[in-house]
């Protein structure tokens, strides 16, 4: 009799664990590609630099520097709350460009 109760309890625990939502993990290489795509697609980024983009570099977590000639613009990835599957999907990131800085 106790073996039947034990099996029933084990089955109930297994089903309860299966019903718990799992967080989705995106491999780092794919997350980086999404971030780079967001940086490249910033409206008027290339036009505001005035010359073709020479380099895009990661200078800090979620902070990219886009360089063209003597000028650069820092682009920060900002997490946007909400969306479908919020909490179960990777964070939605939005690229926000800073000011153009030009050197001598």
C-alpha positions in Angstrom: 0.0 0.0 0.0 2.8 2.5 0.9 4.5 1.7 -2.4 1.4 2.8 -4.3 1.3 6.1 -2.4 5.0 6.6 -2.9 4.7 6.1 -6.7 1.7 8.4 -6.8 3.5 11.1 -4.9 6.6 10.7 -7.1 4.4 11.0 -10.2 2.6 14.1 -8.9 6.0 15.8 -8.1 7.3 14.9 -11.6 4.2 16.4 -13.2 4.4 19.5 -11.1 8.0 20.0 -12.1 7.2 19.5 -15.7 4.5 22.2 -15.5 7.0 24.9 -14.3 8.1 27.3 -17.0 11.7 27.2 -18.0 13.7 30.3 -19.0 14.9 30.3 -22.6 18.6 30.7 -23.0 20.1 32.0 -26.2 23.7 30.9 -27.0 26.1 33.9 -26.6 27.1 33.8 -30.2 23.5 34.3 -31.4 22.9 37.0 -28.8 25.9 38.9 -30.1 24.7 38.5 -33.7 21.3 40.0 -32.6 23.0 42.9 -30.9 25.3 43.6 -34.0 22.2 43.5 -36.3 20.5 46.0 -34.0 23.5 48.3 -34.1 23.8 48.2 -37.9 20.1 48.9 -38.2 20.1 52.1 -36.1 18.3 54.7 -38.4 20.6 57.2 -40.0 23.7 55.9 -38.2 25.9 55.6 -41.3 24.6 58.9 -42.6 25.3 60.8 -39.4 28.9 59.6 -39.5 29.3 61.0 -43.0 31.7 58.3 -44.3 31.5 54.5 -44.5 31.7 52.6 -41.3 35.2 51.3 -40.6 34.7 49.3 -37.4 32.2 48.2 -34.9 33.7 47.2 -31.5 32.3 46.0 -28.2 33.7 48.3 -25.6 31.6 47.2 -22.6 28.7 44.8 -22.0 25.9 46.0 -24.3 27.9 49.0 -25.5 29.3 49.2 -29.0 31.5 51.9 -30.6 30.9 52.5 -34.3 33.8 54.2 -36.0 34.1 55.9 -39.4 37.1 57.9 -40.3 37.9 60.2 -37.4 34.4 60.0 -35.9 32.6 57.5 -33.7 29.2 57.0 -32.1 28.6 54.9 -29.1 25.5 52.7 -29.3 24.1 51.2 -26.1 21.8 48.2 -26.1 18.8 48.9 -23.8 16.5 46.2 -22.5 12.9 46.8 -23.5 10.3 45.3 -21.1 7.3 43.3 -22.2 6.5 41.7 -25.4 5.1 38.2 -26.2 6.4 35.6 -23.8 7.9 38.2 -21.4 10.0 36.3 -18.9 10.2 33.2 -21.0 12.2 34.6 -23.9 15.5 36.3 -24.1 15.4 40.0 -23.4 14.4 42.3 -26.2 17.1 44.8 -26.9 16.8 48.2 -28.5 19.9 50.1 -29.9 20.2 53.7 -28.8 22.8 55.9 -30.4 24.7 58.6 -28.6 26.3 61.7 -30.0 28.8 61.8 -32.8 32.3 62.5 -31.5 35.1 63.5 -33.9 38.8 63.7 -33.2 41.6 65.7 -34.8 
